[in-house]
Amino acid sequence: MNKFIISLCVILLITLCACGTKNVSKENTATSAQPKTQEEQAAADGSSSSNGQTQKEIKIEILPPSGWEPVEGSVLPVQYMKSTSSFMVKKEDFQSKAIDDVVSKAKETFESAFGKITYIGEPESIMIDGNDARKIIFTCEVSNMQMKYEYVYLFAGGSVYAITFGGPSDTFDSLSADYDQILTDIRFKSY
């Protein structure tokens, strides 16, 4: 029954995050890019989007740590499970040019979608594949279960992407080394 409830929580998270997808290559790359501002990224990419930024097709490349299994039939470009925890990446439809504005809008969405939400610290500035990103960590209640989530937002190819880790609060932190490795290894390749 507990796995059923957790599966429902994952479905809720997918529903919250669901939108268009692209094909994904699940391979690791060893290249690193120089940090890019949003403006530099937009100038390098070359095509325009509805929010004034440029857009390019993105291929997400990742080889997750041991034990993470791809979710068969997922509508998301990247989705893996390990026990009762999930990891996913998807393009978001925020109409903002600034990553901090994206975070503000995302927090509004979380607060209307989740019960008893508690943020852990302030949004953290990090770099993902040479792109400026923000990490948000929070706990909440979903179907009377305590859950913990880590969301990382970044611009890649002129679009906003969310990298999401989620699982039960009591086991979430046991996978923190996996989350760190995924964030270090993930690549957003323009083509």
N, C-alpha and C positions, 0 to 999 in steps of 0.2 A: 504494500500500500504506500509506503514511504517513497519508493522509486516512482510510483505513479504520480504522486503529488509533485515530486521534483521534476518529472517529465512535463507536467502541466505548467510548472513555473518556467521551464525552458521555453515551452510553447508561448507562454505569455510574453517572455522577453523577445522571442522571435517576432511575435505579432507587433510588439512595440517598435521593433527595429526594422520590420520588413519593408522592402522596396525593390527597385530594379537591381539586376545582377549582371555580372560579366563572367566569362570563363576564367578559371583560376588555375595557375600552375603551382603545384605544391612541391617546389624544390627550393633548396637553400642556395643563396648566393653569398659570395665573400666580398663583393665590392662595397665600398662605402662612398658616400657622396659628401661634398662640402655642404655645410648648412646653407639653406636657402631661405630668404624672406618670402612672404607670400607674393610680394610684387615680383621678385626675381623668378619665382616658380611660374607665375602667370606669364611673364615675358618670355620665358624659355619654352613654354608649351604651345602658344600660338593660336588657339581658337577661343571664341568668346562664349560665355555662359550667360544665363539670365541674371546672375548677381553681379555682372560686370567683370568677373574673373575669366581667365581663359580656361578651356577644358581640353583634355586629351584622354584617350582611352588609357586605362590603367590595368596592368596585370599584376596581381598580388602573388608574391612568391614567399612560401614559408614551408619549412620542414620542422614541425613541432617536436618537442622533446618526447622521449619514449612514453608510451601509454596513451597518448592522445589519438583517438580514432576519428576519422572523418564521418560526418553524419550523412548517410546515404539519402539521396533525394532532397537534400536541403535546397531551399530557394535562395539561400545566401551564397555569395561567392566563396566564403571561407567559413566553415563551421566544424568544430571538433568537440568531442566529449571525452572526459576522463573521469570514470566513476560517476559521481553526481555533479561534476563541474563542467562548465562549457566555456568555449573560446570561439568568438566569431568576429568577422570583419564585414562591414557593409558600407556602401555609399549612402550618405545622408542627404536630405533635401533642405538644408538650412540656406536661407537667402542672405547670408552675411559674408562680408569680406574680411572680417576680423575673428580670429580664433577665440578671443575672450567673449565676444558677442555670441558665438556658437555655444560656449559653455553656459552662459546665462540662459539662453533659450532651452538648452538641454536640461538644465536644472528645473526650469518651469515644467517641462514635460515629465521629468521624474516625479516631481511633487504631486502632479495630478494622476500619475499612473500607479504609484506605489504607496503603501500605507506605512506609517511610522518611520519615515525616512530620516536618517541621521548621517550627515556628512562627516567624514574623518579628515580633519584638516582642511586646508584651502586647496583649490586646484593647483597642481604642480606643473611648472614649465619643464618639459623634457624634449629631447630630440629623438625622432623616429626616422630612420633612413635619411638623415640630413634635413628633415622637415621639422619646423617648430610645431610642438604639440602640447596639449594640456591633458593631465591625468586627474580624474575625479574618482574618489573612493567613497562608498557609502554603504550603510546597512539599511535594510527595510524589511517590511513584512509582506509576504506574498502567500495567500491561502493559509494564513495562520502559521507560516514557517518563517523563521529568521533567515534572511538571505544577505549576502554581501556581494557587491559588484565593484569592478574597476573598469571605468570607461576612459579611453584615450581618444581624443579628437585631434585630427590634423588635416591640412590641405595637401592633396596630391593630385597633380594634373588639373588643378583649378577647381576641384571638387572637395567636399568635406567627407572624410571617412571616419568611422567609429570602430575602434578595436575594443571588444567587450569581453571581459572575464566575469563569470558569475558562478555562484554555488552556495551551499548552505554555510551560514556564518561560522559554524563550529569546525568546518574542515577547509574553508577557503584559504586561510593563511598557510596551510601545509603545502600549497602549490605555488607559493610566491616565487621560488627559484625558477619554476617553469614559466611563469608570467614574464619575469625579467628576461629570460632567454628568448622567448618569443618576441618581445619588444625589441631586443637587440638584433635578432636575425631577420625579422620581416622586411621585405622589400616591396616598394611600390614602383613598378617599372612603366614608364610612359612609352607608348608605341604609336 
